[in-house]
């Protein structure tokens, strides 16, 4: 009797139901339950199967029961969180999930569910053959072909090469990410400026080196994964050249980029403090030299940083559920995360901090030191905000620590930052379930650590929604690639170098004659585009989809981008040099040339029509002389880069 009490009662019902279902399925019948498919959106209950041919599959190996259930737990974590030990009663293998009351089982090559997910805790539902899910299970482990490897690389790095594709296919996603995350940080922007002698006093009031130092890092640094994450973070934690003042702007931005790179795979709380005390950020959002209140003069603390550290860098404007959807009040309205009083109170925390010394007289070195606290300028009034109380008289260092701890621990941070990272790397409109899985990785990296950005990046990239091959055909999935990333990925894929060695590409922000975008040149703290931007009057707006990068896309910028790339691709202008050795070897086979180019640039996603149009155009070009052969290569690359299939990645 005591032994029977240790068994969960539904487990016996599952075994019996599995047996009945398997027997009926073998006879071509039904188990009488509600059939369901894991292909349903994670936020919905599984849909009923439709009759007809099974889903199209590649030759992926049929997964084991354990692999299938592991995948389902990742893809549908809301249904199957935290299973008890796997149970086996041949031919049945199943798991129980006490948090949801669901069961997931495999028997005779079929997948079954029981519990709320199936709409019944007494009747099992058949959701299809294990083989039906082979592609999606395999897709979380390693790419099925070169195109899937390139697709992953275009999300994870600054560009795909044939060597990169081979490495991902050989190692698989997890091992490749582990290897990349273990790479040493590449030579700093700061050191590059020093090596070029730009710390010469004659350059202190100039912009010399500002753009070259970031372009050379983005085009050539071997730690491409880390640089890609830093680029994404630079569009959340924004510092722009035009918002800086005083001497040594190039060194301020060099130190800023080095900060983002250093912390790109580290801890969010550590990053937040480094951002807060950075000299460039101090100038950009006017926390440098911010002073406490003065009743006699009517002076109040500057509120700029206090507002933006909440609105943009941590918790956002509205309270969020774990899946990134807004929490609503009793009237169905979003709940604000903070008020003006919150800003006013937190502004006291950010007083008293200043750049160490005058950089004009001391040289650039102070630009990479954290701002220091002057206790005499720090407000010691009580602060009550975000459920936190900082007692009156608290010193500035303690007050800052308490505030940043509170912000970093806020439940909004995971979904707020996680969703934006998904948008920057994978898709503009992630499902709530995708956001929830990434937010869960932020909350706990699997070892009890909160805010592990490396774990968050891994969760973004190795998610069923990111890796599912079928998403490439989903018109609501993917994103418009921002102009500077198109440019960098082209350069990386084809081995661009600087003709002079100085990377004098300049500021490419002019939309009429350049890219319309340039790194660390954002016009405001709100980045080049907002995460919730919707192009008015479009089908995207009608479908309630956001499209951030379209905020920098207009008639002028589209033409300017194509014209700029037409001049850049031959590799004879803008201080660029390209050999195109592998591409020239394919010139006599235009179809092979175009397929090679589109693999590297857009993971083979050209439509049949676009591909044929480009192949025909390249074929029509003469290829008798060396110059003509080079022109064929340039045309193939430019036409791919001008195609909608390249611009919008899925």
C-alpha positions as CSV (number, residue, x, y, z in Angstrom):
1,X,0.0,0.0,0.0
2,X,2.8,2.4,0.9
3,X,4.6,1.7,-2.4
4,X,1.5,2.6,-4.4
5,X,1.3,6.0,-2.7
6,X,4.6,7.0,-4.2
7,X,3.3,6.6,-7.8
8,X,1.6,9.5,-9.4
9,X,-1.9,8.2,-10.4
10,X,-2.0,9.6,-13.9
11,X,1.2,7.7,-14.8
12,X,-0.8,4.5,-15.0
13,X,-3.5,6.2,-17.0
14,X,-0.8,7.4,-19.5
15,X,0.6,3.9,-19.9
16,X,-2.9,2.5,-20.5
17,X,-3.8,5.3,-22.9
18,X,-0.6,5.0,-24.8
19,X,-1.2,1.3,-25.3
20,X,-4.7,1.9,-26.6
21,X,-3.7,4.7,-28.8
22,X,-0.8,2.7,-30.3
23,X,-3.1,-0.3,-31.0
24,X,-5.7,1.9,-32.7
25,X,-3.1,3.8,-34.7
26,X,-1.7,0.5,-36.0
27,X,-5.2,-0.4,-37.3
28,X,-5.6,3.0,-38.9
29,X,-8.1,4.2,-36.3
30,X,-8.2,7.0,-33.8
31,X,-7.8,7.0,-30.0
32,X,-10.9,9.2,-29.6
33,X,-8.9,12.0,-28.0
34,X,-8.2,15.4,-29.4
35,X,-5.3,15.0,-31.9
36,X,-2.8,17.8,-31.6
37,X,0.4,19.0,-33.3
38,X,3.5,20.5,-31.9
39,X,3.5,22.7,-35.0
40,X,1.0,24.9,-33.3
41,X,2.2,28.3,-32.1
42,X,3.6,27.8,-28.6
43,X,1.2,30.4,-27.2
44,X,-1.8,28.3,-28.3
45,X,-3.2,24.9,-27.5
46,X,-2.1,22.3,-30.1
47,X,-4.3,22.2,-33.2
48,X,-6.0,19.1,-34.6
49,X,-4.1,17.2,-37.3
50,X,-5.3,17.6,-40.8
51,X,-5.6,14.5,-43.0
52,X,-3.3,14.1,-45.9
53,X,0.4,13.7,-46.6
54,X,2.8,13.9,-43.7
55,X,5.0,17.1,-43.4
56,X,7.8,17.3,-46.0
57,X,11.1,16.1,-44.5
58,X,14.7,16.0,-45.4
59,X,16.9,13.0,-44.6
60,X,17.4,14.1,-41.0
61,X,17.9,11.1,-38.7
62,X,14.8,10.2,-36.8
63,X,15.4,11.4,-33.2
64,X,15.4,9.1,-30.2
65,X,12.5,9.4,-27.7
66,X,14.8,11.3,-25.4
67,X,16.0,13.7,-28.1
68,X,12.4,14.3,-29.1
69,X,11.3,15.1,-25.6
70,X,14.4,17.3,-25.0
71,X,13.5,19.3,-28.1
72,X,9.8,19.6,-27.1
73,X,10.9,21.0,-23.7
74,X,12.9,23.8,-25.5
75,X,10.4,24.5,-28.2
76,X,7.3,24.4,-25.9
77,X,8.8,25.2,-22.5
78,X,5.4,26.7,-21.4
79,X,3.9,23.2,-21.7
80,X,6.7,21.0,-20.6
81,X,8.8,22.7,-17.9
82,X,10.9,20.8,-15.4
83,X,10.1,17.1,-15.9
84,X,10.4,14.4,-13.3
85,X,12.8,11.5,-14.1
86,X,12.1,9.9,-17.4
87,X,10.0,6.8,-17.1
88,X,10.3,3.7,-19.3
89,X,7.8,0.9,-19.7
90,X,8.8,-0.7,-23.0
91,X,7.7,0.2,-25.6
92,X,6.7,3.4,-23.9
93,X,9.0,6.3,-22.7
94,X,7.4,9.3,-21.1
95,X,7.9,12.3,-18.8
96,X,5.7,14.0,-16.3
97,X,5.7,17.8,-15.8
98,X,4.3,18.6,-12.4
99,X,4.2,22.4,-12.9
100,X,1.7,22.0,-15.7
101,X,0.2,18.5,-15.1
102,X,1.2,17.5,-18.7
103,X,2.7,14.2,-19.9
104,X,4.8,13.7,-23.0
105,X,5.4,10.2,-24.3
106,X,6.8,8.2,-27.2
107,X,5.7,4.7,-28.2
108,X,6.2,2.8,-31.4
109,X,7.5,5.8,-33.2
110,X,4.6,8.1,-32.3
111,X,4.4,11.1,-30.0
112,X,1.6,11.4,-27.4
113,X,0.5,14.0,-24.9
114,X,-1.8,13.9,-21.9
115,X,-3.0,16.6,-19.6
116,X,-4.1,20.2,-20.0
117,X,-2.0,20.6,-23.1
118,X,-4.1,17.8,-24.8
119,X,-7.4,19.1,-23.3
120,X,-7.8,16.0,-21.2
121,X,-6.0,14.2,-18.3
122,X,-7.7,10.9,-19.1
123,X,-7.5,10.6,-22.8
124,X,-4.1,10.7,-24.6
125,X,-3.7,12.6,-27.9
126,X,-1.6,11.4,-30.8
127,X,0.4,14.4,-32.2
128,X,2.2,12.6,-35.0
129,X,5.2,10.4,-35.8
130,X,8.5,11.0,-34.2
131,X,9.9,11.2,-37.7
132,X,7.6,14.2,-38.5
133,X,9.7,16.3,-36.1
134,X,13.1,15.1,-37.3
135,X,14.1,18.3,-39.1
136,X,13.2,20.6,-36.2
137,X,14.9,18.4,-33.6
138,X,18.0,18.1,-35.7
139,X,17.9,21.9,-36.5
140,X,18.7,22.7,-32.9
141,X,21.9,20.6,-33.0
142,X,23.6,21.2,-36.3
143,X,22.8,22.7,-39.7
144,X,21.4,20.2,-42.3
145,X,23.3,21.9,-45.1
146,X,25.5,24.9,-46.0
147,X,22.5,27.2,-46.4
148,X,21.4,26.6,-42.8
149,X,24.9,27.1,-41.5
150,X,25.1,30.4,-43.4
151,X,21.8,31.5,-42.1
152,X,23.0,30.9,-38.5
153,X,26.2,32.8,-39.2
154,X,24.4,35.8,-40.6
155,X,22.4,36.0,-37.3
156,X,25.3,35.2,-35.0
157,X,28.3,37.0,-36.6
158,X,29.3,39.9,-38.9
159,X,29.5,37.8,-42.0
160,X,29.7,34.2,-43.4
161,X,32.7,32.7,-45.2
162,X,33.1,29.3,-46.6
163,X,35.5,28.4,-43.8
164,X,33.0,29.6,-41.2
165,X,30.2,27.5,-42.8
166,X,32.5,24.4,-42.7
167,X,33.3,25.0,-39.0
168,X,29.6,25.3,-38.0
169,X,28.7,22.1,-39.9
170,X,31.6,20.2,-38.4
171,X,31.1,21.4,-34.8
172,X,27.4,21.9,-34.5
173,X,25.9,25.0,-32.9
174,X,26.6,24.4,-29.3
175,X,30.2,23.5,-29.7
176,X,30.8,26.3,-32.2
177,X,29.3,28.9,-29.8
178,X,31.4,27.5,-27.0
179,X,34.5,27.8,-29.1
180,X,33.7,31.3,-30.2
181,X,32.9,32.5,-26.7
182,X,36.3,31.2,-25.5
183,X,38.2,33.3,-28.1
184,X,40.4,36.0,-26.5
185,X,39.1,39.6,-27.0
186,X,40.6,41.1,-30.1
187,X,43.0,44.0,-30.1
188,X,41.2,47.0,-28.5
189,X,40.1,50.1,-30.4
190,X,42.1,52.1,-27.8
191,X,45.3,50.2,-28.7
192,X,44.7,50.6,-32.4
193,X,44.5,54.4,-32.0
194,X,47.7,54.3,-30.0
195,X,49.4,52.2,-32.6
196,X,48.5,54.8,-35.2
197,X,49.9,57.6,-33.2
198,X,46.5,59.4,-32.9
199,X,47.2,60.3,-29.2
200,X,49.4,63.1,-30.6
201,X,48.3,66.3,-29.0
202,X,47.5,67.8,-32.4
203,X,44.6,65.4,-32.8
204,X,42.9,66.2,-29.5
205,X,40.2,68.5,-31.0
206,X,39.8,66.5,-34.2
207,X,37.7,63.5,-35.2
208,X,40.7,61.7,-36.7
209,X,40.5,58.0,-36.1
210,X,36.9,58.1,-34.9
211,X,35.4,56.1,-37.8
212,X,38.5,54.1,-38.9
213,X,39.0,52.5,-35.5
214,X,35.4,51.1,-35.4
215,X,35.4,50.0,-39.1
216,X,38.7,48.1,-38.8
217,X,37.4,46.2,-35.8
218,X,34.1,45.3,-37.4
219,X,35.7,44.2,-40.7
220,X,38.7,42.3,-39.3
221,X,38.4,41.2,-35.7
222,X,38.6,37.4,-35.3
223,X,36.0,37.4,-32.5
224,X,33.1,38.1,-34.8
225,X,30.5,36.7,-32.5
226,X,31.5,39.0,-29.7
227,X,31.7,42.0,-32.0
228,X,28.2,41.2,-33.4
229,X,26.9,41.1,-29.8
230,X,28.6,44.4,-29.1
231,X,27.1,46.0,-32.2
232,X,23.6,44.9,-31.0
233,X,24.3,46.3,-27.5
234,X,25.5,49.6,-29.0
235,X,22.0,50.0,-30.4
236,X,20.4,49.5,-27.0
237,X,23.0,51.4,-24.8
238,X,23.5,54.2,-27.3
239,X,26.4,56.7,-27.4
240,X,26.8,58.8,-30.5
241,X,29.7,61.0,-31.7
242,X,27.6,64.1,-32.1
243,X,26.5,64.0,-28.5
244,X,30.0,64.2,-27.2
245,X,31.9,67.4,-26.3
246,X,35.4,68.5,-25.6
247,X,38.7,66.9,-26.4
248,X,39.6,63.3,-27.6
249,X,36.2,62.3,-28.9
250,X,37.9,59.4,-30.8
251,X,39.3,58.0,-27.6
252,X,36.0,58.4,-25.8
253,X,34.3,56.3,-28.4
254,X,37.2,53.8,-28.6
255,X,36.9,53.3,-24.8
256,X,33.1,53.0,-25.2
257,X,33.3,50.3,-27.9
258,X,36.0,48.4,-25.9
259,X,33.6,48.5,-22.9
260,X,30.8,46.9,-24.9
261,X,33.1,44.3,-26.3
262,X,34.5,43.4,-22.9
263,X,31.1,42.9,-21.3
264,X,29.3,41.6,-24.4
265,X,29.3,38.0,-23.1
266,X,29.5,38.9,-19.4
267,X,27.0,39.8,-16.8
268,X,24.3,42.4,-17.4
269,X,24.6,43.9,-13.9
270,X,28.3,44.5,-14.4
271,X,27.7,45.9,-17.9
272,X,25.1,48.3,-16.5
273,X,27.5,49.7,-13.9
274,X,30.3,50.1,-16.5
275,X,27.9,51.9,-18.8
276,X,26.7,54.2,-16.0
277,X,30.3,55.3,-15.0
278,X,31.7,55.5,-18.5
279,X,33.1,58.9,-19.5
280,X,31.5,59.0,-22.9
281,X,28.1,58.0,-21.5
282,X,28.6,60.6,-18.8
283,X,28.9,63.3,-21.4
284,X,26.3,61.9,-23.7
285,X,23.5,61.8,-21.1
286,X,24.8,64.6,-19.0
287,X,25.5,62.7,-15.8
288,X,29.1,63.9,-15.9
289,X,29.4,66.8,-13.4
290,X,25.7,66.3,-12.3
291,X,25.3,68.1,-9.0
292,X,23.0,67.8,-6.0
293,X,20.1,70.1,-5.4
294,X,20.7,73.7,-4.2
295,X,17.7,75.4,-2.6
296,X,19.3,78.8,-2.7
297,X,19.8,78.8,-6.5
298,X,16.9,76.5,-7.3
299,X,19.2,74.0,-8.9
300,X,17.9,70.4,-9.2
301,X,19.8,67.3,-10.2
302,X,19.9,66.6,-14.0
303,X,17.3,63.9,-14.7
304,X,18.5,62.7,-18.1
305,X,20.4,59.6,-17.2
306,X,17.9,58.6,-14.5
307,X,15.2,58.5,-17.1
308,X,17.1,56.8,-19.9
309,X,18.7,54.1,-17.7
310,X,15.1,53.0,-17.0
311,X,13.4,53.7,-20.3
312,X,16.1,52.4,-22.6
313,X,18.8,50.4,-20.7
314,X,16.8,48.2,-18.3
315,X,13.0,48.1,-17.6
316,X,11.3,50.1,-20.3
317,X,8.1,52.1,-20.1
318,X,5.6,49.5,-19.1
319,X,5.5,46.4,-16.8
320,X,5.9,43.2,-18.8
321,X,5.0,39.6,-18.4
322,X,7.8,37.1,-18.7
323,X,7.0,36.7,-22.4
324,X,7.4,40.4,-23.1
325,X,3.7,41.2,-23.4
326,X,2.5,44.2,-21.4
327,X,0.8,43.7,-18.0
328,X,-2.6,45.4,-17.9
329,X,-4.5,47.1,-15.1
330,X,-8.2,46.5,-14.3
331,X,-9.1,48.8,-17.2
332,X,-7.0,46.9,-19.7
333,X,-4.4,49.6,-19.9
334,X,-0.6,49.0,-19.7
335,X,0.9,49.6,-16.3
336,X,3.7,52.2,-16.3
337,X,7.0,51.0,-14.7
338,X,7.9,54.4,-13.3
339,X,6.5,58.0,-12.9
340,X,8.0,61.4,-13.1
341,X,8.5,61.2,-9.3
342,X,10.6,58.1,-9.8
343,X,12.8,60.0,-12.2
344,X,13.2,62.9,-9.8
345,X,14.1,60.7,-6.9
346,X,16.6,58.5,-8.9
347,X,18.3,61.6,-10.3
348,X,19.7,62.1,-6.8
349,X,21.6,58.9,-7.1
350,X,23.5,60.0,-10.2
351,X,24.9,63.2,-8.8
352,X,28.5,63.8,-7.8
353,X,30.0,61.6,-10.6
354,X,32.5,63.2,-12.9
355,X,35.3,62.4,-15.4
356,X,38.5,62.2,-13.4
357,X,40.4,65.2,-14.7
358,X,40.4,67.6,-17.5
359,X,41.2,65.5,-20.7
360,X,42.3,68.6,-22.6
361,X,45.3,69.1,-20.4
362,X,45.9,65.5,-19.3
363,X,45.6,63.6,-22.6
364,X,43.2,60.9,-23.6
365,X,44.1,58.3,-20.9
366,X,41.3,59.5,-18.5
367,X,38.7,58.7,-21.1
368,X,38.8,55.0,-20.3
369,X,38.7,55.5,-16.5
370,X,35.3,55.2,-14.8
371,X,33.9,58.5,-13.5
372,X,34.8,59.3,-9.9
373,X,32.5,60.4,-7.0
374,X,32.9,63.8,-5.5
375,X,31.0,63.4,-2.2
376,X,30.5,67.2,-1.9
377,X,28.4,67.2,-5.1
378,X,26.3,64.1,-4.3
379,X,22.8,64.4,-3.0
380,X,22.2,62.6,0.3
381,X,18.4,63.1,0.3
382,X,16.3,59.9,0.8
383,X,15.3,58.1,-2.4
384,X,12.1,56.1,-2.6
385,X,11.6,54.5,-6.0
386,X,11.0,51.1,-7.7
387,X,10.1,49.6,-4.3
388,X,13.6,50.6,-3.0
389,X,14.4,53.0,-0.2
390,X,17.8,54.6,0.0
391,X,18.1,56.2,3.5
392,X,19.0,59.9,3.8
393,X,22.8,60.3,4.3
394,X,23.7,57.2,2.2
395,X,27.0,57.7,0.4
396,X,27.1,57.9,-3.3
397,X,28.8,54.6,-4.0
398,X,26.3,52.7,-1.9
399,X,23.3,54.6,-3.4
400,X,24.5,53.7,-6.9
401,X,25.0,50.1,-6.0
402,X,21.5,49.8,-4.5
403,X,20.0,51.5,-7.5
404,X,21.7,49.3,-10.1
405,X,21.0,46.2,-8.1
406,X,17.3,47.1,-8.0
407,X,17.2,47.8,-11.8
408,X,19.1,44.6,-12.7
409,X,16.8,42.5,-10.5
410,X,13.6,44.0,-12.0
411,X,11.5,41.3,-13.7
412,X,11.2,43.5,-16.8
413,X,14.9,43.3,-17.7
414,X,14.9,39.8,-19.1
415,X,12.0,40.2,-21.5
416,X,12.8,43.9,-22.3
417,X,16.5,43.4,-23.2
418,X,16.0,39.8,-24.5
419,X,13.3,40.9,-27.0
420,X,15.6,43.6,-28.4
421,X,18.5,41.2,-28.8
422,X,16.2,38.8,-30.7
423,X,15.2,41.8,-32.9
424,X,18.8,42.8,-33.6
425,X,20.0,39.2,-34.4
426,X,17.1,37.1,-35.6
427,X,13.6,38.5,-36.2
428,X,11.6,41.7,-35.7
429,X,8.5,40.0,-34.4
430,X,9.5,37.1,-32.1
431,X,6.6,35.2,-30.6
432,X,5.9,35.7,-26.9
433,X,7.1,32.2,-26.2
434,X,10.4,32.9,-27.9
435,X,10.8,36.0,-25.7
436,X,9.9,34.0,-22.6
437,X,12.5,31.4,-23.3
438,X,15.2,34.0,-23.7
439,X,14.0,35.9,-20.6
440,X,14.2,32.6,-18.7
441,X,17.9,32.3,-19.7
442,X,18.4,35.8,-18.5
443,X,16.8,35.0,-15.2
444,X,18.9,31.8,-14.7
445,X,21.7,30.6,-17.0
446,X,21.2,27.0,-15.7
447,X,23.6,27.5,-12.9
448,X,21.6,30.0,-10.8
449,X,23.2,33.1,-12.3
450,X,21.0,36.0,-13.4
451,X,22.0,38.3,-16.3
452,X,24.5,36.0,-18.0
453,X,24.6,37.7,-21.5
454,X,26.5,34.8,-23.0
455,X,23.7,32.4,-22.0
456,X,21.1,34.9,-23.3
457,X,22.9,35.1,-26.7
458,X,23.0,31.3,-26.8
459,X,19.3,31.2,-26.0
460,X,18.5,33.7,-28.8
461,X,20.5,31.8,-31.4
462,X,19.7,28.2,-30.5
463,X,16.0,28.5,-30.2
464,X,13.5,26.4,-32.1
465,X,12.0,29.6,-33.5
466,X,15.4,30.8,-34.8
467,X,16.6,27.5,-36.1
468,X,13.4,25.9,-37.5
469,X,14.0,25.6,-41.3
470,X,10.3,26.2,-42.1
471,X,10.6,29.8,-40.7
472,X,12.5,30.8,-43.9
473,X,9.2,30.6,-45.7
474,X,7.2,32.4,-43.1
475,X,6.3,35.9,-44.3
476,X,6.0,37.3,-40.8
477,X,9.5,36.0,-39.7
478,X,12.8,37.7,-40.2
479,X,14.0,41.3,-40.4
480,X,15.2,44.0,-42.8
481,X,19.0,44.0,-42.5
482,X,20.3,47.4,-41.4
483,X,22.5,49.1,-44.0
484,X,25.8,49.1,-42.1
485,X,25.4,45.4,-41.4
486,X,24.9,44.6,-45.1
487,X,28.1,46.5,-45.8
488,X,30.1,44.8,-43.1
489,X,28.8,41.3,-44.0
490,X,29.8,41.8,-47.6
491,X,33.3,42.9,-46.6
492,X,33.8,40.0,-44.3
493,X,32.4,37.4,-46.7
494,X,34.8,38.4,-49.5
495,X,37.8,39.3,-47.4
496,X,37.9,43.1,-47.7
497,X,41.0,44.9,-46.6
498,X,42.1,48.5,-46.3
499,X,44.2,49.6,-49.3
500,X,46.1,52.1,-47.0
501,X,45.9,50.0,-43.8
502,X,44.2,53.0,-42.1
503,X,40.5,52.1,-42.9
504,X,39.6,55.6,-43.9
505,X,36.0,54.8,-44.8
506,X,34.7,57.8,-42.9
507,X,31.2,58.6,-41.7
508,X,28.7,56.7,-43.9
509,X,25.6,58.3,-42.4
510,X,24.5,60.3,-45.4
511,X,21.4,58.5,-46.9
512,X,21.7,60.1,-50.3
513,X,25.4,59.2,-51.1
514,X,26.4,56.6,-48.5
515,X,24.7,54.0,-46.4
516,X,22.4,56.2,-44.3
517,X,23.9,54.7,-41.2
518,X,27.3,54.4,-39.5
519,X,28.4,52.7,-36.2
520,X,28.5,55.0,-33.1
521,X,26.9,57.8,-35.2
522,X,23.4,57.5,-34.0
523,X,21.5,60.8,-34.1
524,X,20.1,60.3,-30.6
525,X,20.0,58.0,-27.6
526,X,17.0,56.3,-29.3
527,X,19.3,54.7,-31.9
528,X,18.8,54.9,-35.6
529,X,15.4,53.1,-35.2
530,X,13.1,52.2,-32.4
531,X,12.2,48.6,-31.5
532,X,8.5,49.3,-31.9
533,X,8.6,51.2,-35.2
534,X,5.8,50.5,-37.6
535,X,5.9,51.8,-41.2
536,X,2.6,53.6,-41.5
537,X,0.2,52.7,-44.3
538,X,1.9,49.4,-45.1
539,X,0.8,45.8,-45.0
540,X,3.1,45.4,-42.0
541,X,1.1,48.0,-40.2
542,X,-2.2,46.3,-41.1
543,X,-0.8,43.0,-39.8
544,X,0.3,44.7,-36.5
545,X,3.9,43.9,-37.2
546,X,6.9,46.1,-36.2
547,X,9.8,46.7,-38.6
548,X,12.5,48.7,-36.8
549,X,15.0,49.0,-39.6
550,X,12.4,50.4,-41.9
551,X,12.8,53.7,-40.0
552,X,16.0,54.3,-41.9
553,X,14.6,53.1,-45.2
554,X,13.2,55.6,-47.6
555,X,13.5,56.6,-51.3
556,X,16.7,58.5,-50.7
557,X,18.4,55.8,-48.6
558,X,17.5,52.9,-50.8
559,X,19.0,54.6,-53.9
560,X,22.0,55.9,-51.9
561,X,22.8,52.4,-50.6
562,X,22.7,50.8,-54.0
563,X,24.8,53.6,-55.5
564,X,27.3,53.3,-52.7
565,X,27.6,49.6,-53.0
566,X,28.0,49.9,-56.8
567,X,31.1,52.0,-56.1
568,X,32.3,49.9,-53.2
569,X,32.0,46.3,-54.6
570,X,34.8,46.5,-57.2
571,X,37.2,47.3,-54.3
572,X,38.9,50.2,-55.9
573,X,37.3,53.1,-53.9
574,X,36.7,54.1,-50.2
575,X,40.1,52.7,-49.2
576,X,38.9,49.1,-49.8
577,X,40.7,46.3,-51.6
578,X,39.2,42.9,-52.5
579,X,40.7,40.0,-54.5
580,X,37.6,37.9,-55.2
581,X,39.8,34.9,-56.0
582,X,37.2,32.2,-55.3
583,X,34.6,34.1,-57.2
584,X,36.7,34.7,-60.3
585,X,37.2,30.9,-60.4
586,X,33.5,30.6,-61.0
587,X,33.0,33.2,-63.6
588,X,32.6,30.8,-66.5
589,X,29.6,29.2,-64.7
590,X,27.2,32.1,-63.9
591,X,24.8,29.8,-62.0
592,X,27.5,28.5,-59.8
593,X,28.8,32.0,-59.2
594,X,25.4,33.4,-58.2
595,X,24.8,30.4,-55.9
596,X,28.1,30.9,-54.2
597,X,27.5,34.6,-53.7
598,X,23.9,34.1,-52.5
599,X,25.0,31.4,-50.0
600,X,27.5,33.8,-48.4
601,X,25.3,36.9,-48.5
602,X,21.8,35.6,-47.8
603,X,22.1,31.9,-47.0
604,X,20.8,30.8,-50.4
605,X,17.4,32.6,-49.9
606,X,17.1,34.1,-53.3
607,X,13.7,33.3,-54.8
608,X,13.7,31.2,-57.9
609,X,12.7,34.3,-60.0
610,X,15.4,36.5,-58.4
611,X,18.1,33.9,-58.9
612,X,17.3,33.3,-62.5
613,X,17.1,37.0,-63.2
614,X,20.6,37.5,-61.8
615,X,22.0,34.4,-63.5
616,X,20.6,35.7,-66.8
617,X,22.1,39.1,-66.3
618,X,25.5,37.8,-65.5
619,X,25.4,35.3,-68.4
620,X,24.7,38.2,-70.8
621,X,27.9,39.9,-69.8
622,X,31.1,39.2,-71.8
623,X,33.9,37.4,-70.0
624,X,36.8,37.5,-72.5
625,X,39.1,39.9,-70.7
626,X,40.3,40.1,-67.1
627,X,38.3,43.3,-66.7
628,X,35.1,41.7,-68.1
629,X,35.5,38.7,-65.8
630,X,35.8,40.9,-62.8
631,X,32.7,42.8,-63.9
632,X,30.8,39.6,-63.9
633,X,31.8,39.0,-60.2
634,X,30.9,42.6,-59.3
635,X,27.5,42.4,-61.0
636,X,26.6,39.1,-59.3
637,X,27.4,40.5,-55.9
638,X,25.7,43.9,-56.5
639,X,22.5,42.3,-57.9
640,X,22.3,39.9,-55.0
641,X,22.8,42.8,-52.5
642,X,20.1,44.9,-54.2
643,X,17.5,42.1,-54.1
644,X,14.7,42.0,-51.6
645,X,15.7,38.4,-50.7
646,X,19.1,39.8,-49.5
647,X,17.7,42.9,-47.8
648,X,15.0,41.0,-45.8
649,X,16.5,37.9,-44.1
650,X,14.4,35.1,-42.9
